[in-house]
Amino acid sequence: MNSLCKASPMDFPDTKRIDIAWKSRIHTLVLSPLPWTKTIRQETNEASLLGESLETLLSKKSGQTAFWEFLKLEFSEENLDFWLACEEFKTCDSIEERTQRAATIYEEFVRDDSPKQVNLDFYTKDIISQSLQQPSQSCFDVAQKKIYSLMKNGAFPRFLQSEQYKLLFASTPKQSGLGKHCKASRKVNARGTIQRDSKTVFLWNDLCLLHKD
């Protein structure tokens, strides 16, 4: 009778191997980032990258708006208006549309005493003037680069210390990934009690078991 009750280690040959495999699985889960942590990291990085370079800032509509508001306070918003007009000009396909748009940009930003005249040297303005009859898509490139350089080396460093940049950074969501995950991991069952997502529960239980071992 006693021999039947006593179990030798050989009676369960796979126990140790299963235990090792289980701990290995938990270890992998612990080291692997959860989906919502990736979301938070991406959104936080996006907020930080807005101040990394002027190019990145201007690639976002919110960045353009915030920077324009700052330039307006410095009475130099025409620089960004000109840069954006040049970007739009590059999308003109037909010769007629390009000619009309080039003349408008010249009259508004380049011509002497124009309403939003930008700071360009005589040589650059003369080249643009001579190309107005048959403007290519690159006819404003030199002028655009010069104005971009003015903004990058002048206004942009000051913008990073401004209230407009602080508001832009604060308005970029940084924790929405966590909120979405929390909402997704909780469900209300038929009895009206909160039921957490099974993956979350399993992961928590696994961590508890690992801690006990």
C-alpha positions in Angstrom: 0.0 0.0 0.0 2.8 2.4 0.9 4.6 1.7 -2.3 1.5 2.8 -4.2 1.3 6.1 -2.4 5.0 7.0 -2.8 5.8 8.5 -6.2 9.4 8.6 -7.4 10.9 11.3 -9.5 10.8 9.0 -12.5 7.0 8.9 -12.3 6.9 12.5 -13.6 9.8 12.7 -16.1 8.5 15.9 -17.8 7.8 18.0 -14.7 11.1 19.8 -14.5 11.3 20.3 -18.2 7.7 21.8 -18.3 8.6 24.1 -15.4 11.7 25.4 -17.2 9.7 26.0 -20.4 7.0 27.8 -18.5 9.5 30.1 -16.8 11.1 30.8 -20.1 7.8 31.8 -21.6 7.1 34.2 -18.7 10.6 35.7 -19.0 9.9 36.4 -22.7 6.6 38.1 -21.8 8.3 40.3 -19.3 11.0 41.4 -21.7 8.6 41.9 -24.6 7.1 45.5 -24.7 3.3 45.6 -24.6 1.4 47.1 -27.5 0.2 50.1 -25.5 3.8 50.9 -24.4 4.8 51.1 -28.0 1.9 53.5 -28.7 2.9 55.8 -25.8 6.5 55.8 -27.0 5.5 56.7 -30.5 3.2 59.5 -29.5 5.8 60.9 -27.0 8.5 60.8 -29.7 6.2 62.6 -32.1 5.7 65.4 -29.6 9.5 65.6 -29.0 10.3 65.4 -32.7 8.3 68.6 -33.5 11.1 70.5 -31.9 14.0 68.5 -33.4 14.2 70.5 -36.7 12.4 73.1 -38.6 11.8 70.6 -41.4 10.0 68.2 -39.1 8.0 71.1 -37.6 6.8 72.3 -41.0 5.9 68.7 -42.0 3.0 68.9 -39.5 0.0 71.2 -39.9 -0.1 71.9 -36.2 3.6 72.8 -36.4 3.0 75.2 -39.2 0.2 76.9 -37.3 2.2 77.3 -34.1 5.3 78.6 -35.9 3.2 81.0 -37.9 1.6 82.4 -34.7 5.1 82.9 -33.3 6.4 84.6 -36.5 3.4 86.9 -36.4 4.5 88.1 -33.0 7.9 88.9 -34.5 6.3 90.6 -37.5 7.9 88.1 -39.9 5.1 85.7 -40.8 5.6 86.6 -44.5 8.6 84.3 -44.4 6.5 81.2 -43.7 3.8 82.4 -46.1 6.3 82.7 -48.9 7.9 79.3 -48.1 4.4 77.6 -48.1 3.5 79.4 -51.4 6.7 78.0 -53.0 5.8 74.5 -51.8 2.3 74.9 -53.3 3.8 76.3 -56.5 5.8 73.1 -57.0 2.6 71.1 -57.4 1.4 73.1 -60.4 1.4 70.9 -63.4 0.3 73.0 -66.4 2.4 75.9 -67.8 -0.6 78.2 -67.6 -1.2 77.5 -64.0 2.5 77.8 -63.2 2.8 81.1 -65.0 -0.2 82.6 -63.2 0.9 81.4 -59.8 4.5 82.5 -60.3 3.3 86.0 -61.1 1.1 86.1 -58.0 4.0 85.0 -55.7 6.3 87.6 -57.3 3.8 90.4 -56.8 3.0 89.4 -53.3 6.5 88.5 -51.9 9.4 89.4 -54.2 8.7 92.7 -56.0 10.1 95.8 -54.4 7.4 97.4 -52.1 5.2 94.3 -52.3 2.8 93.9 -49.4 4.6 90.9 -47.9 8.1 91.5 -49.2 10.7 88.9 -48.0 14.3 89.6 -47.5 16.0 88.6 -50.8 19.1 90.1 -52.5 18.8 91.9 -55.8 20.5 89.0 -57.8 18.0 86.4 -56.6 15.0 88.7 -57.3 16.3 89.5 -60.7 16.6 85.8 -61.6 13.0 85.2 -60.6 11.9 88.3 -62.6 13.5 87.0 -65.7 11.9 83.5 -65.4 8.3 84.7 -65.1 7.5 84.4 -68.7 8.2 80.6 -68.7 8.7 79.7 -65.1 9.9 76.2 -64.2 8.9 74.3 -61.1 12.3 75.2 -59.6 12.3 79.0 -60.4 11.7 79.8 -56.7 14.1 77.2 -55.2 17.0 79.5 -54.5 14.8 82.1 -52.9 12.9 79.5 -50.9 16.1 78.1 -49.5 17.4 81.5 -48.5 14.2 82.3 -46.6 14.2 78.8 -45.0 17.7 79.4 -43.8 16.6 82.8 -42.3 13.9 81.0 -40.3 16.0 78.1 -39.3 18.9 80.1 -38.0 16.9 83.1 -36.7 13.3 82.5 -35.6 13.3 78.8 -35.0 15.7 78.7 -32.0 13.6 81.4 -30.4 10.4 79.6 -31.2 11.7 76.6 -29.1 11.8 78.8 -26.1 8.4 80.4 -26.8 4.9 79.9 -25.3 3.6 78.8 -28.7 6.0 75.8 -28.7 5.0 74.9 -25.1 1.4 74.9 -26.1 2.1 72.8 -29.2 4.0 70.3 -27.1 1.3 70.1 -24.4 -1.4 69.7 -27.0 0.2 66.6 -28.5 -1.3 63.4 -26.9 1.2 61.5 -24.9 -0.9 59.1 -22.8 -3.8 58.2 -25.2 -2.2 54.8 -25.9 -2.4 54.0 -22.2 -6.0 55.1 -22.0 -7.0 53.1 -25.0 -5.3 50.0 -23.6 -7.0 50.4 -20.2 -10.4 50.7 -21.9 -9.7 47.7 -24.2 -8.6 45.6 -21.2 -11.8 46.1 -19.3 -15.2 44.8 -20.4 -18.5 44.9 -18.5 -20.2 41.5 -18.3 -23.9 40.7 -18.1 -23.9 41.1 -14.3 -22.6 44.6 -14.6 -19.2 43.9 -13.1 -15.9 44.7 -14.7 -14.1 41.9 -16.5 -10.5 42.5 -17.6 -9.3 41.3 -20.9 -8.1 37.7 -20.7 -4.6 38.5 -22.1 -4.1 41.0 -19.3 -5.2 38.6 -16.6 -3.0 35.8 -17.9 0.0 38.0 -18.1 -0.6 39.2 -14.5 -1.1 35.7 -13.2 2.1 34.6 -15.0 4.1 37.4 -13.3 2.7 36.5 -9.9 3.8 32.9 -10.4 7.2 33.9 -11.6 7.6 36.1 -8.5 6.7 33.3 -6.2 9.2 30.9 -7.7 
